[in-house]
């Protein structure tokens, strides 16, 4: 994060409960993917470079090659939501 008052950038790649999405949008600079399709390796590389946290599904494949291609990684947290 570049500024103390700047919101963390968060990528959410799947549908979460409406209340959770609303609270995330209030607290963070959130990007929601338009559908629940797995992100391509190129999209995952870009996400690692541009977001502080990625809330993904298990179908998003963060492979060794994805991390290697990302170079400098901004992301500090990758998490998923399951029941």
C-alpha positions as CSV (number, residue, x, y, z in Angstrom):
1,X,0.0,0.0,0.0
2,X,1.3,3.4,-0.9
3,X,-0.6,5.5,1.5
4,X,-1.7,5.1,5.1
5,X,-5.4,5.9,4.3
6,X,-5.5,4.0,1.0
7,X,-7.8,1.0,1.0
8,X,-6.3,-2.4,0.3
9,X,-7.0,-3.7,-3.2
10,X,-8.9,-7.0,-3.1
11,X,-9.9,-9.3,-6.0
12,X,-12.9,-11.6,-5.4
13,X,-13.2,-14.2,-8.1
14,X,-16.5,-15.9,-7.0
15,X,-19.9,-15.1,-5.6
16,X,-19.9,-14.5,-1.8
17,X,-23.0,-13.9,0.4
18,X,-24.4,-10.4,-0.4
19,X,-23.7,-9.1,3.1
20,X,-20.1,-10.2,2.9
21,X,-19.7,-8.6,-0.6
22,X,-21.2,-5.3,0.7
23,X,-19.0,-5.2,3.7
24,X,-15.9,-6.0,1.6
25,X,-16.8,-3.2,-0.8
26,X,-17.2,-0.8,2.1
27,X,-13.8,-1.6,3.7
28,X,-11.7,-2.3,0.6
29,X,-11.1,-1.3,-3.0
30,X,-12.7,-4.5,-4.3
31,X,-12.9,-5.9,-7.8
32,X,-15.4,-8.6,-8.4
33,X,-15.0,-10.9,-11.5
34,X,-18.1,-10.9,-13.7
35,X,-18.5,-14.7,-13.6
36,X,-17.2,-17.6,-11.7
37,X,-15.0,-19.0,-14.4
38,X,-11.4,-19.9,-13.4
39,X,-9.0,-17.1,-14.2
40,X,-6.4,-17.8,-16.9
41,X,-2.7,-18.1,-15.9
42,X,-2.1,-14.6,-17.4
43,X,-5.0,-13.2,-15.3
44,X,-3.6,-14.8,-12.2
45,X,-0.1,-13.3,-12.8
46,X,-1.7,-9.9,-13.3
47,X,-3.7,-10.3,-10.1
48,X,-0.6,-11.2,-8.1
49,X,1.0,-8.0,-9.3
50,X,-1.9,-5.7,-8.7
51,X,-3.9,-6.8,-5.7
52,X,-3.1,-6.9,-1.9
53,X,-5.4,-9.9,-1.4
54,X,-7.1,-12.4,-3.7
55,X,-10.2,-14.3,-2.5
56,X,-10.4,-17.1,-5.1
57,X,-12.0,-20.5,-5.7
58,X,-10.1,-23.7,-5.6
59,X,-10.4,-23.8,-9.4
60,X,-8.0,-20.9,-9.8
61,X,-4.7,-22.6,-10.3
62,X,-1.9,-20.7,-8.6
63,X,0.9,-22.9,-9.9
64,X,4.7,-22.5,-9.6
65,X,4.7,-21.1,-13.1
66,X,2.2,-18.4,-12.2
67,X,4.2,-17.3,-9.3
68,X,7.5,-17.3,-11.3
69,X,5.9,-15.3,-14.1
70,X,4.6,-12.7,-11.6
71,X,8.0,-11.5,-10.7
72,X,7.4,-8.9,-8.0
73,X,4.3,-10.0,-6.1
74,X,2.1,-7.4,-4.4
75,X,-0.4,-10.0,-3.0
76,X,0.1,-10.8,0.7
77,X,-3.0,-13.1,1.1
78,X,-4.7,-15.7,-1.1
79,X,-7.8,-17.2,0.5
80,X,-11.0,-19.1,-0.4
81,X,-14.5,-19.3,1.0
82,X,-16.1,-22.6,1.5
83,X,-18.8,-24.3,3.5
